[in-house]
Amino acid sequence: MSSPLLTLFGRADIPLGVRELAARGGLTWDAADQLGLLLFLLDDPDPGVGTLAQDTLDAIPRAVLEAYLARPEVTPELRAVFAARGVEPGPVPASDDAPPLVPEPVPGPVPDPDPDPVSATELEPPSEPEESRPQVLASLPVIDRIKMALRGTREQRTVLIRDPNKVVAVAVLGSPKLNASEVEVYARMTSVQEEVLRIIGTNRHWIKHYPIVAALVANAKTPLAIAMPLVTRLNERDLKLVVRDRNVSDGVRAAARKFVATGQARRR
């Protein structure tokens, strides 16, 4: 299953500075995302990005990489990629609290794709309430907003999930701190981009949570291709709520009405 960050990199036109940051391993601390992005960026159109990604992969200690590949959640496809590179899973898998594969980005300057006079360093520490204010976050360069989305507080994520820049908004979904209750809140928002709702609705882990499913179906902003298959997951009470909600799209309401009628017919 592809992560939100990998999905975005595969679909969107990512600024060069963000790709370079990812190629240094500095975009996310999640090991699966780090490896996935590094492998993806090996074929970047910019040769410099591909070289950075290769240098970062080469800098990962072999024993650390072998231990990560031994973890049960690592896909056979990823293991096969590294087997072709001469790296096999080790005898002992890495623990859940193991540090990131690339704890510190490979040194080098990162160009700012969205120049701005305000620097993130002016707003440290990240726990300060001022840094969660929408106007302060909006003044940051794109790269700093992405870092905040991935590493910041819950309050910062709530602001940045509505960022007009798709890369920033989707980066929130890649935060290792994100939990299901936050995703449920995002699934109810009509102020987020459709891509955010599409990624939530195609993430098998998140749609195991019924409140997230119900929120997506009831959100008029959710793409029909995402909402319609989820209608079958709703209980009768929520189906009736959807039928009565005129803010929900006609197609979703019609599908909900059909399931309500089917359920009533079965009880007769």
Contacts in CASP RR format, 6 or more apart in sequence:
PFRMAT RR
TARGET T0000
AUTHOR 0000-0000-0000
METHOD contacts of the structure
MODEL  1
MSSPLLTLFGRADIPLGVRELAARGGLTWDAADQLGLLLFLLDDPDPGVG
TLAQDTLDAIPRAVLEAYLARPEVTPELRAVFAARGVEPGPVPASDDAPP
LVPEPVPGPVPDPDPDPVSATELEPPSEPEESRPQVLASLPVIDRIKMAL
RGTREQRTVLIRDPNKVVAVAVLGSPKLNASEVEVYARMTSVQEEVLRII
GTNRHWIKHYPIVAALVANAKTPLAIAMPLVTRLNERDLKLVVRDRNVSD
GVRAAARKFVATGQARRR
1 203 0 8 1.000
1 204 0 8 1.000
1 205 0 8 1.000
3 30 0 8 1.000
3 32 0 8 1.000
3 33 0 8 1.000
3 174 0 8 1.000
4 170 0 8 1.000
4 171 0 8 1.000
4 173 0 8 1.000
4 174 0 8 1.000
4 199 0 8 1.000
4 203 0 8 1.000
5 27 0 8 1.000
5 28 0 8 1.000
5 33 0 8 1.000
5 37 0 8 1.000
5 170 0 8 1.000
5 171 0 8 1.000
5 173 0 8 1.000
5 174 0 8 1.000
6 33 0 8 1.000
6 36 0 8 1.000
6 37 0 8 1.000
6 40 0 8 1.000
7 170 0 8 1.000
7 199 0 8 1.000
8 14 0 8 1.000
8 166 0 8 1.000
8 167 0 8 1.000
8 170 0 8 1.000
8 171 0 8 1.000
8 195 0 8 1.000
8 199 0 8 1.000
9 19 0 8 1.000
9 22 0 8 1.000
9 37 0 8 1.000
9 40 0 8 1.000
9 41 0 8 1.000
10 40 0 8 1.000
11 195 0 8 1.000
12 166 0 8 1.000
12 167 0 8 1.000
12 170 0 8 1.000
14 22 0 8 1.000
14 167 0 8 1.000
15 113 0 8 1.000
15 114 0 8 1.000
15 142 0 8 1.000
15 167 0 8 1.000
16 46 0 8 1.000
16 49 0 8 1.000
16 111 0 8 1.000
16 113 0 8 1.000
17 110 0 8 1.000
17 111 0 8 1.000
17 112 0 8 1.000
17 113 0 8 1.000
17 143 0 8 1.000
18 27 0 8 1.000
18 113 0 8 1.000
18 142 0 8 1.000
18 143 0 8 1.000
18 146 0 8 1.000
18 167 0 8 1.000
19 41 0 8 1.000
19 44 0 8 1.000
19 46 0 8 1.000
19 49 0 8 1.000
20 48 0 8 1.000
20 49 0 8 1.000
20 52 0 8 1.000
20 110 0 8 1.000
20 111 0 8 1.000
21 27 0 8 1.000
21 105 0 8 1.000
21 110 0 8 1.000
21 143 0 8 1.000
21 146 0 8 1.000
22 28 0 8 1.000
22 37 0 8 1.000
22 38 0 8 1.000
22 41 0 8 1.000
22 53 0 8 1.000
23 37 0 8 1.000
23 38 0 8 1.000
23 41 0 8 1.000
23 44 0 8 1.000
23 49 0 8 1.000
23 50 0 8 1.000
23 52 0 8 1.000
23 53 0 8 1.000
23 56 0 8 1.000
24 52 0 8 1.000
24 56 0 8 1.000
24 102 0 8 1.000
24 105 0 8 1.000
24 106 0 8 1.000
24 108 0 8 1.000
24 110 0 8 1.000
25 34 0 8 1.000
25 37 0 8 1.000
25 38 0 8 1.000
25 56 0 8 1.000
25 102 0 8 1.000
25 105 0 8 1.000
25 106 0 8 1.000
26 34 0 8 1.000
26 102 0 8 1.000
26 105 0 8 1.000
27 33 0 8 1.000
27 37 0 8 1.000
27 146 0 8 1.000
27 147 0 8 1.000
27 150 0 8 1.000
27 171 0 8 1.000
28 34 0 8 1.000
28 37 0 8 1.000
28 150 0 8 1.000
28 174 0 8 1.000
28 176 0 8 1.000
29 100 0 8 1.000
29 103 0 8 1.000
29 150 0 8 1.000
29 151 0 8 1.000
29 176 0 8 1.000
30 100 0 8 1.000
30 174 0 8 1.000
30 176 0 8 1.000
31 68 0 8 1.000
31 94 0 8 1.000
31 98 0 8 1.000
31 100 0 8 1.000
31 101 0 8 1.000
32 73 0 8 1.000
32 74 0 8 1.000
33 174 0 8 1.000
34 100 0 8 1.000
34 101 0 8 1.000
34 102 0 8 1.000
35 68 0 8 1.000
35 78 0 8 1.000
35 101 0 8 1.000
36 78 0 8 1.000
37 53 0 8 1.000
38 53 0 8 1.000
38 56 0 8 1.000
38 57 0 8 1.000
39 53 0 8 1.000
39 57 0 8 1.000
39 81 0 8 1.000
41 49 0 8 1.000
41 50 0 8 1.000
41 52 0 8 1.000
41 53 0 8 1.000
42 50 0 8 1.000
42 53 0 8 1.000
42 54 0 8 1.000
42 57 0 8 1.000
43 50 0 8 1.000
44 50 0 8 1.000
44 53 0 8 1.000
52 106 0 8 1.000
55 106 0 8 1.000
56 102 0 8 1.000
56 105 0 8 1.000
56 106 0 8 1.000
59 102 0 8 1.000
59 106 0 8 1.000
60 101 0 8 1.000
60 102 0 8 1.000
62 87 0 8 1.000
64 94 0 8 1.000
64 98 0 8 1.000
64 101 0 8 1.000
65 82 0 8 1.000
65 87 0 8 1.000
65 101 0 8 1.000
66 87 0 8 1.000
66 88 0 8 1.000
66 89 0 8 1.000
66 90 0 8 1.000
67 90 0 8 1.000
67 92 0 8 1.000
67 93 0 8 1.000
67 94 0 8 1.000
67 98 0 8 1.000
68 74 0 8 1.000
68 93 0 8 1.000
68 94 0 8 1.000
68 98 0 8 1.000
68 101 0 8 1.000
69 78 0 8 1.000
69 79 0 8 1.000
69 82 0 8 1.000
69 87 0 8 1.000
69 88 0 8 1.000
69 89 0 8 1.000
69 90 0 8 1.000
70 89 0 8 1.000
70 90 0 8 1.000
70 91 0 8 1.000
70 92 0 8 1.000
70 93 0 8 1.000
70 94 0 8 1.000
71 93 0 8 1.000
71 94 0 8 1.000
72 93 0 8 1.000
74 89 0 8 1.000
79 88 0 8 1.000
79 89 0 8 1.000
82 88 0 8 1.000
110 143 0 8 1.000
112 141 0 8 1.000
112 142 0 8 1.000
112 143 0 8 1.000
113 141 0 8 1.000
113 142 0 8 1.000
113 143 0 8 1.000
114 141 0 8 1.000
114 142 0 8 1.000
114 143 0 8 1.000
114 165 0 8 1.000
115 141 0 8 1.000
116 139 0 8 1.000
116 140 0 8 1.000
116 141 0 8 1.000
118 139 0 8 1.000
118 140 0 8 1.000
118 141 0 8 1.000
119 141 0 8 1.000
119 144 0 8 1.000
120 140 0 8 1.000
120 141 0 8 1.000
120 144 0 8 1.000
120 147 0 8 1.000
120 148 0 8 1.000
123 130 0 8 1.000
123 131 0 8 1.000
123 136 0 8 1.000
123 140 0 8 1.000
126 148 0 8 1.000
126 151 0 8 1.000
126 152 0 8 1.000
126 153 0 8 1.000
126 156 0 8 1.000
127 153 0 8 1.000
129 155 0 8 1.000
130 136 0 8 1.000
131 137 0 8 1.000
131 148 0 8 1.000
131 156 0 8 1.000
132 153 0 8 1.000
132 155 0 8 1.000
132 156 0 8 1.000
132 159 0 8 1.000
133 159 0 8 1.000
134 159 0 8 1.000
137 145 0 8 1.000
137 148 0 8 1.000
137 156 0 8 1.000
137 159 0 8 1.000
137 160 0 8 1.000
137 163 0 8 1.000
138 163 0 8 1.000
140 148 0 8 1.000
142 165 0 8 1.000
142 167 0 8 1.000
142 168 0 8 1.000
145 160 0 8 1.000
145 163 0 8 1.000
145 165 0 8 1.000
145 168 0 8 1.000
145 171 0 8 1.000
146 167 0 8 1.000
146 168 0 8 1.000
146 171 0 8 1.000
148 156 0 8 1.000
148 160 0 8 1.000
149 156 0 8 1.000
149 157 0 8 1.000
149 160 0 8 1.000
149 161 0 8 1.000
149 163 0 8 1.000
149 168 0 8 1.000
149 169 0 8 1.000
149 171 0 8 1.000
149 172 0 8 1.000
149 174 0 8 1.000
149 175 0 8 1.000
150 171 0 8 1.000
150 172 0 8 1.000
150 174 0 8 1.000
150 175 0 8 1.000
150 176 0 8 1.000
151 175 0 8 1.000
151 177 0 8 1.000
152 175 0 8 1.000
152 177 0 8 1.000
154 177 0 8 1.000
154 182 0 8 1.000
157 172 0 8 1.000
157 175 0 8 1.000
157 177 0 8 1.000
157 178 0 8 1.000
157 182 0 8 1.000
158 182 0 8 1.000
158 185 0 8 1.000
160 168 0 8 1.000
160 169 0 8 1.000
160 171 0 8 1.000
160 172 0 8 1.000
161 169 0 8 1.000
161 172 0 8 1.000
161 173 0 8 1.000
161 186 0 8 1.000
161 189 0 8 1.000
161 192 0 8 1.000
161 196 0 8 1.000
162 169 0 8 1.000
162 189 0 8 1.000
162 191 0 8 1.000
162 192 0 8 1.000
163 169 0 8 1.000
166 193 0 8 1.000
166 195 0 8 1.000
169 192 0 8 1.000
169 193 0 8 1.000
169 195 0 8 1.000
169 196 0 8 1.000
170 195 0 8 1.000
170 196 0 8 1.000
170 199 0 8 1.000
172 178 0 8 1.000
172 186 0 8 1.000
172 196 0 8 1.000
173 183 0 8 1.000
173 186 0 8 1.000
173 196 0 8 1.000
173 199 0 8 1.000
173 200 0 8 1.000
173 203 0 8 1.000
180 206 0 8 1.000
180 209 0 8 1.000
180 211 0 8 1.000
180 212 0 8 1.000
183 200 0 8 1.000
183 206 0 8 1.000
183 209 0 8 1.000
183 212 0 8 1.000
184 209 0 8 1.000
184 211 0 8 1.000
184 212 0 8 1.000
184 215 0 8 1.000
186 192 0 8 1.000
186 196 0 8 1.000
186 197 0 8 1.000
186 200 0 8 1.000
187 197 0 8 1.000
187 200 0 8 1.000
187 201 0 8 1.000
187 212 0 8 1.000
187 215 0 8 1.000
187 216 0 8 1.000
187 219 0 8 1.000
187 222 0 8 1.000
188 215 0 8 1.000
188 218 0 8 1.000
188 219 0 8 1.000
189 219 0 8 1.000
189 221 0 8 1.000
190 219 0 8 1.000
190 220 0 8 1.000
190 221 0 8 1.000
192 221 0 8 1.000
194 221 0 8 1.000
194 222 0 8 1.000
194 223 0 8 1.000
197 216 0 8 1.000
197 219 0 8 1.000
197 221 0 8 1.000
197 222 0 8 1.000
197 223 0 8 1.000
197 226 0 8 1.000
198 223 0 8 1.000
198 226 0 8 1.000
200 206 0 8 1.000
200 207 0 8 1.000
200 212 0 8 1.000
200 216 0 8 1.000
201 207 0 8 1.000
201 212 0 8 1.000
201 216 0 8 1.000
201 222 0 8 1.000
201 226 0 8 1.000
201 230 0 8 1.000
202 226 0 8 1.000
206 212 0 8 1.000
207 213 0 8 1.000
207 216 0 8 1.000
207 230 0 8 1.000
207 233 0 8 1.000
210 233 0 8 1.000
213 230 0 8 1.000
213 233 0 8 1.000
213 234 0 8 1.000
214 234 0 8 1.000
214 238 0 8 1.000
216 222 0 8 1.000
216 226 0 8 1.000
216 227 0 8 1.000
216 230 0 8 1.000
217 227 0 8 1.000
217 230 0 8 1.000
217 231 0 8 1.000
217 233 0 8 1.000
217 234 0 8 1.000
217 238 0 8 1.000
217 242 0 8 1.000
217 248 0 8 1.000
217 252 0 8 1.000
217 256 0 8 1.000
218 238 0 8 1.000
218 241 0 8 1.000
218 242 0 8 1.000
218 245 0 8 1.000
218 248 0 8 1.000
219 227 0 8 1.000
220 247 0 8 1.000
220 248 0 8 1.000
220 249 0 8 1.000
224 249 0 8 1.000
224 251 0 8 1.000
224 252 0 8 1.000
227 249 0 8 1.000
227 252 0 8 1.000
228 251 0 8 1.000
228 252 0 8 1.000
228 255 0 8 1.000
231 239 0 8 1.000
231 242 0 8 1.000
231 252 0 8 1.000
231 255 0 8 1.000
231 256 0 8 1.000
231 259 0 8 1.000
232 259 0 8 1.000
234 242 0 8 1.000
234 256 0 8 1.000
234 259 0 8 1.000
236 260 0 8 1.000
236 263 0 8 1.000
239 256 0 8 1.000
239 259 0 8 1.000
239 260 0 8 1.000
240 256 0 8 1.000
240 260 0 8 1.000
242 248 0 8 1.000
242 252 0 8 1.000
242 253 0 8 1.000
242 256 0 8 1.000
243 253 0 8 1.000
243 256 0 8 1.000
243 257 0 8 1.000
243 260 0 8 1.000
245 253 0 8 1.000
248 256 0 8 1.000
END
